[in-house]
Amino acid sequence: MASHKRPARKPRQAYHHGNLRRALLDEALAIIRVEGVSGVKLREIGARIGVSRTALYRHFADKDALLAAVSTEGFRTLRQELTSAWRAEGRADDAFRAMGVAYVRFAVANPSHYRVMFGGALASETPDPELAAEGEGAFRALVDALVELQRDGMIRGDDPMLMATYVWSLVHGMAMLAIDGRLHQQGAVEGLLQYAFDRLRTGIAASPGVDSTPARST
C-alpha cells in the first residue's frame, strides 16, 4: 500500500548560503513588525531560516546581542539620512527642516528598527560600544546642525544640547504617532510635519538684538 505520509515541512525561509548575519537580522525585523519586540526568540529565528544553533550563536550570543545589532543598524542609517538631508539642502534653514522630515520618514519606513532603538528592549546593563557610538552619532548630527545655525545667527543661542533634546522630543513624538497608525488621514504626516516645523522654527528663531552665540553645554 502506498504511503500517504506527507514530507517533512521545510523551514519557512530555508537558509542555504550567503550572509547568515543579514538573514538573522531580517528575520528578527520581520517578526518585530508583526509581533513586536517580545516576539523575538533567538532559537526560533534560527529554526525559521533553517540553521543550526551552533551557526546561530556564532553570530549572536543571545537575544540582547541580536537586538543590539538591530538598534545599531538603525542608528547608523538614521545618522546617515540626517547628515545627507542636512548637506543636500545647503546646511541652512531648509536643511534643518529636511532633517526633521528625514527623521520621521526613517521611522515610518523602518518601524521595526525604530521600536528597538527607542523601546527599551535591551535588558543588558552593559551598553554595547558600537551601539552607544552610533546612537551618539545620530544625536550629534542634530546638535552639530543646531550649533552651525547658531553660529550663522539664525536661531537662539540656547544650550545646543538642551535645544537638540527639545527638537528630538518633538520629532520623536510625531514619528511614534505615525508608526502606531494614529495619523490615518491622507497626508496627515506631511501636514503635521509642515505645521510642527513652522512653529518650531518660529520658537527657536534668533530675536533681533539678542546674542545667538552657542551657549556652552553643561
N, C-alpha and C positions, 0 to 999 in steps of 0.2 A: 504494500500500500504506500502511495506517495505521501511524503511528509508535508504537512501544511504549516510547519513551524516557520514563523517569519524570521528573516535575517536580523541579526543584531542591529540595533539602531545606532547610527553614527552620531558623533557629537554634532551639535548644531553648526559649528564652524570648525570643521576638521582642519587642523594646522599641519602643514607639511614642511615647507622650507621658507626661509626669509627672515624677517625681523621679528623675533618672538616677543621682544620687549614691547614693540609697537602694537603687536596683536593683543597683548595683555592689557595695555592701556586703552586701546579702542574698545575692547570688550567691557572693561570697567566703566568707560564713559557711556556705553550703550545701556548698561544696567542702571546707572545713576539717572539717566534720562527717564527711564520707565519706573524704577522702584525707589529712587532716592539713594542717598549715600549708605543708608542702613542695609540696602540690598546687596552691597558688595561683600563677597566672601571669596577669599583668595583661591581656595581649593576648587570651589565651584567654577570659578572663571577658568582655571586650568583644565577642568573636565570638559567645559563647554567648547573649548577650542582644541581639545584632544592632545594635551601634553602631559608628561609625567610630572609628579611632584618634584622630582629632582631638578628637572629643567625649569620648573616654575620658580623654585626657591633660589635658583641660580641668579635670577634677576631681582626678585623681591622677597626679602626675608619674612615679611608679614604684611597685613592689610595696611598698616600705617605707612610702610615704605612705598606701597603702590599709590596710596592717596597723596603722599608727599610728592611723588613723581607727577601725578596729575596736576597738583597745585603749582608745582614748579613750572611745568609746561604752560599753564595758564598765565601765570605772572610774566613769563618771558614773552609770550605772544602779546599780552596786553601792553607791556613796555614798548615793544617794537611798534605796535599800532599807534600808541600815543605819540612816540617820537616821530614817526613817519607823518602823522597828521600835523604836528607842530611845524616840521620842516617844510612840508609840501605847501602849506598855506602862508609861508613867509615869516614865521616866528613873530607874529604880531597879534592884533586883536582878533582877526578872523581865525587865526591859528589856534587861539585859546578856545574859541567856540568849537572848532573842528576836533580838538582833543576831547571835549565833552561828548560830542556826538560819537566819536570813535569808541569811547569807553562804553557807552550804553549799547552801541551796536555789537561790540565784542561780547557783552553779556548775553544779548539776545541770540547771537549766533553760536555761543558756546555755554549754554546753561549748565551743563554737567561740570565743566571746569569751574565755572563761577561759584557754584554751590559748594564745591570742595574748598576753593580759595578762601571763602568768607563764612563758611558754615560751621566752623569749629569742629570739624570731623576728626582731626588728628588727635589721638589720645596720648602720644608720646610727649613727655615733659622736656625732652632734649630736642631743641629745634634742629631741623636738617639744615646744614650750612648753605647748600645750594638754594634751597627754598627761601631761606632768610635773605640771601643776596638778591634773588630775583624779586621778592616782594618789596625789598627796599628800593630796588632799581625802578620798579613801576611807580612807586610813590615819589621817588626822587625826580622822575621825569616831569611830574606836575609841579613840584617845588621849584625846579630849575626854570620852568616856563614862567612861573609867577615872579621869581626874582628878576628875570630878564624884563618882564613887563614893568616891574617897579623901577628898574634902572632907566627905562625909557620914559618914565614919568606918566605911565598910562593907568596905573592902579595905585591904590593906597599903599603906604609904606608900613603896613602892619607886619607882625611876625609872620614870615612866609610859611613856617611850619604850621602855625595855627590857621592861617588862611587856607593852606592846602588841605588841612583836615576838614575845614568847613566846606570847601568845594567838593571834596571827595564824598562827604556825607550826603550832599545834595544829589550827585550823580549816582551814588550807590543806591539811594532810595528809589530813584527813577528806574534804575536797572532791575532791582528786585520786583518792583511793581510790574515791569514789562515781562520778565521771565515767569512770574507767577500768574500771568494771564489776567491781571487786574485792569489792563488798558485794552479793552475789547474793540473800541470804535476804530474804524478805518482811519489811519493817520494819527491816531491818538498819541503814539510815542513821539513822532516827529513834531507834532503840535506842542506837546508838553516840553520837549527839548527846547524848542524855539522860545517859548514863553519863559521857561526857567532861566535860560542863559541871558535873555534880555534883562530880566530882573536881577540876576546875579551880577551881570556886568555893571549895571547901574549901582548896585550896592557896594562894589569894591573899586569903583572908578576913583581916580585921584581927584580931589577937590582943588579948585584954583587957590593958589597961595599956600597950600598945605604940602609939606615935605613928603615926597614919596620914596625917599631913600629906604632900601630894605632894612627893616629892624633886625637886630640880632636875635637869633633863635635862642630860647632858653633851654 
